[in-house]
């Protein structure tokens, strides 16, 4: 039975147990205002002891998150994802400091979200909460805590900090495409990589990872099933899996892009974009430097525009031309349409006015006899 001791005006509960080797442990908690409350907590500890989930380990949230990341995540995530896990470590350190994992309450966690959300967008808050929540569930499974203090958290965010994606207008895209085409040479494959991003919306690592087997000139498709490993790839094994399972996809390629890619066939037997001069795959710095050069040639002044922004430009162009969001989502390799909608909410809102006009035009045809012109004045119900 749990031991209950009165200390001044409050009560303390203590439970004692031994592990498999016979080593004795004690766990206590004080500050209960009534004996009944102390008994209730003592009964809970006894149940945990009976079920074998009571543990002497009581790490800080920061220490557990670091151990959890190193054990379960570090060797199974991409470089970009690993950076976000590291970012979350800094967030936990900043907001929770030396707080013990089992001592954090739902209220304390909600206060953290409230404070964090004052300075960050919905996407940032959701992502941090998701990573921390996964870690807490692991602590629950390990028996270190007995309640999920992230459960039913109400997310708070700052809409003013929502990141607006940068993209090129249709006229700017046409200028850039023309400038690149006017200066094409199979020896400068990074220019072809930029054009491929414009026409497909593919990520840089996906483009770099393309082999000739991935391009079907007869069926006009590109198969995306791997990506280029810029960090740990070797000459014999230069590839890595795509960002997610849903990133494995087959997309349609238009005739113009296929014609451009065919110009590179003499460079390398296997890799589409291998630079024949340096026998090296163009990297992010090289491709972005080329992109900035051509943007300058076109008098396009976008300070924060980079290669990944071409993916956003591809989405903007498809939306402007009435391509359904579902089709765009599949083309980008997102796991579901919600991911696309959330990421490109800003763009979608921009095209909402045009969509409203189309809806208006379509609805105006409902209930109107063909013999009656749609421009005829609508009668007032008050007549």
C-alpha atoms as one frame of an Amber mdcrd trajectory, in Angstrom:
protein
   0.000   0.000   0.000   1.079   3.573  -0.622   2.401   5.371   2.422   0.624
   8.650   3.290   2.378  11.093   5.607   1.044  14.392   6.892   3.512  17.269
   6.620   2.205  20.431   8.184  -1.072  21.273   6.471  -0.561  18.977   3.457
  -0.007  15.278   2.748   2.748  13.339   1.002   2.370  10.012  -0.827   5.228
   7.527  -1.163   5.337   4.201  -3.009   8.162   1.675  -2.737   8.946  -1.110
  -5.214  11.774  -3.352  -6.404  12.968  -4.102  -9.924  13.747  -7.568 -11.326
  17.199  -7.547  -9.714  15.765  -6.733  -6.293  16.940  -3.112  -6.215  14.564
  -0.918  -4.235  13.083   2.326  -5.561  10.891   4.999  -4.033   8.607   7.517
  -5.633   6.845  10.294  -3.763   4.757  13.378  -4.289   3.719  15.970  -1.745
   1.410  18.962  -1.540  -1.986  17.235  -1.348  -4.449  19.414   0.592  -6.624
  16.507   1.770  -5.956  12.938   2.814  -8.583  11.744   0.310  -6.670  13.349
  -2.562  -3.444  11.748  -1.326  -5.130   8.338  -1.109  -6.490   8.665  -4.649
  -3.042   9.465  -6.011  -1.524   6.660  -3.940  -4.023   4.172  -5.398  -3.061
   5.356  -8.875   0.648   4.780  -8.162  -0.130   1.324  -6.743  -2.016   0.443
  -9.933   0.942   1.593 -12.023   3.253  -0.498  -9.841   0.964  -3.509 -10.277
   0.935  -3.058 -14.070   4.700  -2.742 -14.188   4.765   0.788 -15.612   6.129
   2.573 -12.560   9.697   3.679 -13.204  12.416   5.454 -11.288  13.503   7.313
 -14.416  12.351  10.916 -14.550  14.230  12.694 -17.349  13.688  16.263 -18.417
  11.577  16.838 -21.521  14.711  18.054 -23.297  16.806  14.998 -22.392  14.078
  12.532 -23.347  13.433  14.281 -26.689  17.160  14.166 -27.550  17.428  10.470
 -26.660  14.209   9.673 -28.512  15.417  11.482 -31.642  18.825   9.768 -31.599
  17.263   6.328 -31.041  14.236   6.335 -33.324  14.555   9.137 -35.860  18.107
  10.228 -36.586  18.991   7.414 -38.997  15.620   7.301 -40.751  14.942  10.879
 -41.844  16.136  13.227 -44.577  18.612  16.016 -43.905  15.879  18.659 -44.027
  13.706  16.720 -41.564  16.692  16.167 -39.266  17.221  19.936 -39.163  13.649
  20.435 -37.990  14.091  17.857 -35.233  17.152  19.837 -34.128  15.106  23.022
 -34.262  12.519  21.430 -31.947  15.297  20.616 -29.478  16.063  24.343 -29.309
  12.344  25.126 -28.878  12.024  22.686 -25.957  15.160  24.064 -24.335  13.898
  27.637 -24.704  10.375  27.087 -23.370  10.690  24.128 -20.988  14.302  24.335
 -19.811  14.935  21.757 -17.069  11.271  20.805 -16.590  10.868  17.120 -15.795
   8.830  15.191 -18.353   6.349  13.788 -15.842   5.791  17.190 -14.221   4.550
  18.945 -17.371   0.789  19.491 -17.334  -1.662  20.061 -20.169  -2.053  23.634
 -18.966   1.700  24.227 -19.080   1.891  22.794 -22.597  -1.071  24.913 -23.748
   0.617  28.021 -22.311   3.713  27.114 -24.338   1.615  26.862 -27.534  -0.073
  30.181 -26.706   3.292  31.897 -26.302   5.001  30.190 -29.254   2.021  30.902
 -31.505   2.321  34.660 -30.987   5.376  34.716 -33.235   4.801  31.910 -35.727
   2.467  30.926 -38.545  -0.137  28.171 -38.434   2.110  25.831 -40.429   5.063
  26.322 -38.055   2.964  25.846 -34.915   1.266  22.739 -36.345   4.577  21.193
 -37.332   6.271  21.806 -33.966   3.213  20.481 -32.116   3.169  17.379 -34.318
   6.836  16.546 -33.619   6.533  17.141 -29.873   3.272  15.188 -29.692   4.898
  12.150 -31.341   7.714  12.272 -28.791   5.289  12.518 -25.857   3.341   9.501
 -27.120   6.618   7.578 -27.151   7.243   8.596 -23.519   3.741   7.343 -22.730
   4.541   3.985 -24.351   7.802   3.812 -22.357   5.862   4.249 -19.113   7.671
   7.470 -18.192   4.422   9.428 -18.089   0.842   8.287 -17.694  -1.047  11.057
 -19.428  -0.497  12.700 -22.800  -0.107  16.358 -21.868  -0.353  17.347 -25.563
  -3.874  15.865 -25.892  -6.626  18.207 -27.118  -4.241  21.134 -27.425  -5.784
  24.222 -29.028  -3.333  25.553 -31.590  -2.682  29.299 -31.633  -0.821  31.124
 -34.398  -0.071  34.515 -35.927  -1.512  34.967 -39.424   0.799  37.933 -40.026
   3.752  35.540 -39.974   2.339  33.169 -42.570   4.994  32.588 -45.178   3.826
  33.766 -48.579   5.359  31.726 -51.331   7.226  33.635 -53.995   6.414  32.828
 -57.583   6.737  34.249 -61.074   3.821  35.665 -63.005   2.987  34.179 -66.403
   4.754  37.035 -68.221   7.838  36.622 -65.989   7.875  32.861 -66.607   7.748
  33.445 -70.358  10.639  35.918 -70.127  12.741  33.468 -68.126  11.974  30.535
 -70.434  12.898  32.583 -73.513  16.162  33.796 -71.958  17.144  30.247 -71.039
  16.233  28.810 -74.441  18.204  31.544 -76.205  21.305  30.508 -74.249  21.035
  26.732 -74.174  23.994  24.415 -74.511  24.196  20.740 -73.505  27.384  21.673
 -71.619  25.371  23.786 -69.169  22.902  21.268 -67.791  21.834  23.484 -64.876
  19.883  25.625 -67.374  17.949  22.536 -68.448  17.298  21.724 -64.773  15.677
  25.143 -64.308  13.456  24.591 -67.349  12.508  21.131 -66.073  11.433  22.640
 -62.734   9.288  25.226 -64.537   7.554  22.586 -66.660   7.129  19.904 -63.953
   7.293  21.450 -60.462   9.817  18.759 -59.444  12.222  19.244 -56.538  15.920
  19.787 -57.324  17.018  16.426 -55.869  14.302  14.666 -57.910  15.454  16.366
 -61.114  19.110  15.571 -60.423  18.193  11.934 -59.780  16.563  11.383 -63.181
  18.005   8.672 -65.402  17.139   8.088 -69.044  15.137   5.022 -68.004  12.807
   7.358 -66.118  11.778   9.277 -69.228   9.357   7.661 -71.635   9.411   9.690
 -74.827   6.680   7.551 -76.428   4.138   7.815 -73.611   5.299  11.326 -72.622
   5.856  10.533 -68.955   8.523  11.027 -66.306   8.810   8.466 -63.505  10.013
   9.873 -60.178  11.166   7.041 -57.901  14.439   8.280 -56.361  16.393  11.453
 -55.705  20.004  12.576 -55.815  21.875  12.267 -52.535  23.967  15.443 -52.442
  25.260  14.818 -48.905  26.108  11.142 -48.530  25.832   9.790 -52.062  28.816
   7.997 -53.608  29.876   7.395 -57.198  28.575   3.818 -57.010  25.446   4.729
 -55.034  24.484   8.366 -55.722  20.758   8.017 -55.044  18.460   8.094 -52.029
  14.704   7.496 -51.688  12.285  10.301 -52.497  11.161  12.639 -49.715   8.049
  10.547 -48.905   6.339   7.453 -50.306   3.795   9.669 -52.046   6.678  11.444
 -53.810   7.049   8.321 -55.953   4.894   9.196 -58.942   4.564   9.270 -62.718
   3.823  12.671 -64.258   2.953  13.832 -67.741   5.671  15.649 -69.725   4.776
  18.066 -72.513   6.378  17.902 -75.974   8.484  21.028 -75.460  10.168  19.655
 -72.336  10.817  16.272 -73.976  12.422  18.040 -76.933  14.684  20.020 -74.604
  15.710  16.931 -72.635  16.536  15.024 -75.820  19.319  17.565 -76.441  21.198
  16.112 -73.433  21.289  12.512 -74.648  24.910  12.718 -75.743  26.192  13.777
 -72.312  25.861  10.641 -70.198  24.570   7.145 -70.825  22.644   6.951 -67.560
  22.130  10.347 -65.912  20.071  13.013 -67.668  21.663  16.112 -66.085  25.269
  15.023 -65.481  27.537  17.907 -66.499  29.880  16.544 -69.215  32.577  19.180
 -68.628  33.114  18.504 -64.924  31.601  15.004 -64.842  29.595  16.233 -61.884
  25.936  16.760 -61.012  25.131  20.497 -60.631  24.379  21.309 -57.002  22.080
  23.787 -55.313  24.637  26.641 -55.273  25.435  26.267 -58.965  21.818  26.029
 -60.084  20.686  28.950 -57.905  23.571  31.074 -59.150  22.490  30.388 -62.741
  18.873  31.146 -61.859  19.808  34.513 -60.322  21.888  35.363 -63.410  18.972
  34.764 -65.757  16.457  36.540 -63.513  18.759  39.562 -63.687  18.938  39.266
 -67.498  15.120  39.385 -67.531  14.989  42.390 -65.143  13.036  40.281 -62.649
  13.785  41.610 -59.172  12.849  39.008 -56.540  15.424  39.005 -53.760  14.274
  35.789 -52.036  13.464  33.809 -55.173  15.347  30.498 -55.367  15.158  27.174
 -57.178  12.364  25.773 -55.002  10.325  28.882 -55.857  10.056  27.451 -59.380
   7.905  24.687 -57.857   5.621  27.390 -56.436   5.581  29.127 -59.828   4.517
  25.873 -61.470   1.610  25.591 -59.029   0.606  29.234 -59.595   0.634  28.724
 -63.362  -1.531  25.583 -63.160  -4.008  27.300 -60.816  -4.214  30.292 -63.156
  -5.120  27.915 -65.966  -7.898  26.206 -64.024  -6.135  22.895 -63.295  -7.956
  21.137 -60.389  -6.153  21.140 -57.047  -6.379  17.332 -56.877  -4.396  17.002
 -60.124  -1.811  19.511 -58.901  -1.453  17.621 -55.612  -0.772  14.335 -57.411
   1.705  16.028 -59.753   3.650  17.481 -56.812   3.735  14.146 -54.989   1.837
  15.275 -51.895   0.267  12.572 -49.736  -3.153  14.241 -49.851  -4.922  17.291
 -51.214  -5.016  18.893 -47.741  -1.220  19.215 -47.754  -1.391  21.071 -51.068
  -4.267  23.264 -49.921  -2.462  24.236 -46.707   0.865  24.919 -48.374  -0.582
  26.971 -51.186  -3.478  28.607 -49.337  -2.082  32.049 -50.181  -2.005  31.248
 -53.902  -5.444  29.652 -53.811  -6.893  32.779 -52.194  -5.379  34.890 -54.962
  -7.245  32.888 -57.594 -10.475  32.728 -55.581 -11.866  35.861 -57.273 -11.459
  34.310 -60.693 -13.068  31.113 -59.426 -15.995  33.095 -58.015 -16.560  34.630
 -61.457 -16.666  31.161 -63.015 -19.116  29.982 -60.327 -21.305  33.053 -60.937
 -21.315  32.408 -64.671 -22.230  28.752 -64.192 -25.001  29.422 -61.662 -26.533
  32.146 -63.815 -27.535  29.429 -66.287 -29.604  27.517 -63.718 -33.388  27.816
 -63.991 -33.255  30.096 -67.038 -35.217  28.848 -70.097 -33.117  28.760 -73.256
 -35.533  31.182 -74.937 -34.966  33.829 -72.246 -31.709  35.792 -72.569 -29.554
  35.687 -69.434 -29.177  39.473 -69.639 -32.942  40.025 -69.073 -33.609  42.018
 -65.840 -34.647  39.942 -62.835 -38.177  40.768 -61.583 -38.537  42.072 -58.048
 -40.394  39.839 -55.573 -42.080  42.973 -54.199 -44.061  43.591 -57.440
